[in-house]
Amino acid sequence: MPNSIDAILQISQQDRVLATSKKRLKTIPEKKKKLRIPVEKVEFHLDKLKEKEEEIYGKIRERETLVDVENEKIKKSDGKMAIIKNQKEYMASQKEIDIAKKTIKRVEDQILELEAHKEEISKQLSSVMEEYKQEKEVLSEKEQEVLNIEREILSKIDECKKSKAEVMLNVEPDVFKEYEELVNRDVIPAAVAISRSNCMGCAMAIPAQLFNEIMRDSFGRCPHCNRLLFYKAPEKPAEQPKKKTKPKKKAKK
């Protein structure tokens, strides 16, 4: 039985570590998600600027096309001027040319404004792109840190499982069955050692008679949380070395 007691207490300790490690492991995906928030904010800003830039490019192309159309009108009107036979037709063609030139002037002014706006957006894009690179570097470092923590947790879980498997052979089947029932109900630790009349699992007081029975049998159950209790005699405090006393000096006569 002593070997079985030590073994079940070791398993209980390993299960406690396992439970803690699994809880920590569940938080990893959320940590990874939170790490990406700063980068995602910059990405959103970057996408909006790119949309604006593309929109400006589109407006510039539309106006450049319109300038080409108006230049084509001027070219046609100039061609008509060579074969015009009366003043009325001449004035009409000249009016078309004047309107086209005014349109071209107005549109070219709009293109200049759009070009200035595009330049401003390009500067913002350059700045945000630099910020994005920095955030990506920071993210990469932090993700590596979280990845290392995740690996450590998984490694600890593997170690605990191996340790449990090694010790499990020393536990009596009946005791292990009771222990497993508690673990399956998420009572962790399911087995604890006590040296006083208090459960080390739920911290509740154990009745004196029951505590005496546990001391006698080295085993029992907590009446409050139903944990397996194993009695371990309290360790005697180490004896402190006695201090040497100096002999008293004789008083001078």
For each residue, the residues with C-beta under 8 A, 3 or more apart:
1: 4 5 172 218 219
2: 5 6 218
3: 6 7 170
4: 1 7 8 170 171 172 175
5: 1 2 8 9 218 219 230
6: 2 3 9 10 170
7: 3 4 10 11 167 168 170 171
8: 4 5 11 12 171 175 176 179 191 228 230
9: 5 6 12 13 191 192 193 230
10: 6 7 13 14 163 167
11: 7 8 14 15 164 167 168 171 179 191
12: 8 9 15 16 179 188 189 190 191 192 228
13: 9 10 16 17 189
14: 10 11 17 18 160 163 164 167
15: 11 12 18 19 160 164 183 188 189 190
16: 12 13 19 20 188 189
17: 13 14 20 21 156 160
18: 14 15 21 22 157 160 161
19: 15 16 22 23 188
20: 16 17 23 24
21: 17 18 24 25 153 156 157 160
22: 18 19 25 26 157
23: 19 20 26 27
24: 20 21 27 28 149 153
25: 21 22 28 150 153 154 157
26: 22 23 29
27: 23 24 30 31
28: 24 25 31 32 146 149 150 153
29: 26 32 33
30: 27 33 34
31: 27 28 34 35 146
32: 28 29 35 36 143 146
33: 29 30 36 37
34: 30 31 37
35: 31 32 139 142 143 146
36: 32 33 39 40 139
37: 33 34 40 41
38: 41 42 135 138 139
39: 36 42 43 132 135 136 139
40: 36 37 43 44
41: 37 38 44 45
42: 38 39 45 46 128 131 132 135
43: 39 40 46 47 132
44: 40 41 47 48
45: 41 42 48 49 128
46: 42 43 49 50 125 128 129 132
47: 43 44 50 51
48: 44 45 51 52
49: 45 46 52 53 121 124 125 128
50: 46 47 53 54 125
51: 47 48 54 55
52: 48 49 55 56 121
53: 49 50 56 57 118 121 122 125
54: 50 51 57 58
55: 51 52 58 59
56: 52 53 59 60 114 117 118 121
57: 53 54 60 61 118
58: 54 55 61 62
59: 55 56 62 63 110 114
60: 56 57 63 64 111 114 115 118
61: 57 58 64 65
62: 58 59 65 66
63: 59 60 66 67 107 108 110 111 114
64: 60 61 67 68 111
65: 61 62 68 69
66: 62 63 69 70 103 107
67: 63 64 70 71 104 107 108 111
68: 64 65 71 72
69: 65 66 72 73
70: 66 67 73 74 100 101 103 104 107
71: 67 68 74 75 100 104
72: 68 69 75 76
73: 69 70 76 77 96 97 100
74: 70 71 77 78 96 97 100 101
75: 71 72 78 79
76: 72 73 79 80
77: 73 74 80 81 93 94 96 97 100
78: 74 75 81 82 97
79: 75 76 82 83
80: 76 77 83 84 89 93
81: 77 78 84 90 93 94
82: 78 79
83: 79 80
84: 80 81 89 90 93
85: 89
86: 89 90
87: 90 91
88: 91 92
89: 80 84 85 86 92 93
90: 81 84 86 87 93 94
91: 87 88 94 95
92: 88 89 95 96
93: 77 80 81 84 89 90 96 97
94: 77 81 90 91 97 98
95: 91 92 98 99
96: 73 74 77 92 93 99 100
97: 73 74 77 78 93 94 100 101
98: 94 95 101 102
99: 95 96 102 103
100: 70 71 73 74 77 96 97 103 104
101: 70 74 97 98 104 105
102: 98 99 105 106
103: 66 70 99 100 106 107
104: 67 70 71 100 101 107 108
105: 101 102 108 109
106: 102 103 109 110
107: 63 66 67 70 103 104 110 111
108: 63 67 104 105 111 112
109: 105 106 112 113
110: 59 63 106 107 113 114
111: 60 63 64 67 107 108 114 115
112: 108 109 115 116
113: 109 110 116 117
114: 56 59 60 63 110 111 117 118
115: 60 111 112 118 119
116: 112 113 119 120
117: 56 113 114 120 121
118: 53 56 57 60 114 115 121 122
119: 115 116 122 123
120: 116 117 123 124
121: 49 52 53 56 117 118 124 125
122: 53 118 119 125 126
123: 119 120 126 127
124: 49 120 121 127 128
125: 46 49 50 53 121 122 128 129
126: 122 123 129 130
127: 123 124 130 131
128: 42 45 46 49 124 125 131 132
129: 46 125 126 132 133
130: 126 127 133 134
131: 42 127 128 134 135
132: 39 42 43 46 128 129 135 136
133: 129 130 136 137
134: 130 131 137 138
135: 38 39 42 131 132 138 139
136: 39 132 133 139 140
137: 133 134 140 141
138: 38 134 135 141 142
139: 35 36 38 39 135 136 142 143
140: 136 137 143 144
141: 137 138 144 145
142: 35 138 139 145 146
143: 32 35 139 140 146 147
144: 140 141 147 148
145: 141 142 148 149
146: 28 31 32 35 142 143 149 150
147: 143 144 150 151
148: 144 145 151 152
149: 24 28 145 146 152 153
150: 25 28 146 147 153 154
151: 147 148 154 155
152: 148 149 155 156
153: 21 24 25 28 149 150 156 157
154: 25 150 151 157 158
155: 151 152 158 159
156: 17 21 152 153 159 160
157: 18 21 22 25 153 154 160 161
158: 154 155 161 162
159: 155 156 162 163
160: 14 15 17 18 21 156 157 163 164
161: 18 157 158 164 165
162: 158 159 165 166
163: 10 14 159 160 166 167
164: 11 14 15 160 161 167 168
165: 161 162 168
166: 162 163 169
167: 7 10 11 14 163 164 170 171
168: 7 11 164 165 171 176
169: 166
170: 3 4 6 7 167
171: 4 7 8 11 167 168 175 176 179
172: 1 4 175 176
173: 176 177
174: 177 178
175: 4 8 171 172 178 179 219 228
176: 8 168 171 172 173 179 180
177: 173 174 180 181
178: 174 175 181 182 228
179: 8 11 12 171 175 176 182 183 190 191 228
180: 176 177 183 184
181: 177 178 184 185
182: 178 179 185 187 190 191 226 227 228
183: 15 179 180 186 187 188 190
184: 180 181
185: 181 182
186: 183
187: 182 183 190 201 225 226 227
188: 12 15 16 19 183
189: 12 13 15 16 192 201 227
190: 12 15 179 182 183 187 227 228
191: 8 9 11 12 179 182 227 228 229 230
192: 9 12 189 199 200 201 227 228 229 230
193: 9 200 229 230 231 232
194: 197 198 199 200 206 214 229 230 231 232
195: 231 232 233 234
196: 234
197: 194 205 206 207 208 211
198: 194 203 204 205 206
199: 192 194 202 203 204 206 222 224 225 227 229
200: 192 193 194 203
201: 187 189 192 222 225 227
202: 199 222 224 225 227
203: 198 199 200
204: 198 199 222 224 225
205: 197 198
206: 194 197 198 199 210 211 214 222 223 229
207: 197 210 211 223
208: 197 211 212
209: 212 213
210: 206 207 213 214 220 223
211: 197 206 207 208 214 215
212: 208 209 215 216
213: 209 210 216 217 220
214: 194 206 210 211 217 218 219 220 229 231
215: 211 212 218 231
216: 212 213
217: 213 214 220 231
218: 1 2 5 214 215 230 231
219: 1 5 175 214 228 229 230 231
220: 210 213 214 217 228 229 231
221: 226 227 228 229
222: 199 201 202 204 206 225 226 227 229
223: 206 207 210 226
224: 199 202 204
225: 187 199 201 202 204 222
226: 182 187 221 222 223
227: 182 187 189 190 191 192 199 201 202 221 222
228: 8 12 175 178 179 182 190 191 192 219 220 221
229: 191 192 193 194 199 206 214 219 220 221 222
230: 5 8 9 191 192 193 194 218 219
231: 193 194 195 214 215 217 218 219 220
232: 193 194 195
233: 195
234: 195 196
235:
236:
237:
238:
239:
240:
241:
242:
243:
244:
245:
246:
247:
248:
249:
250:
251:
252:
253:
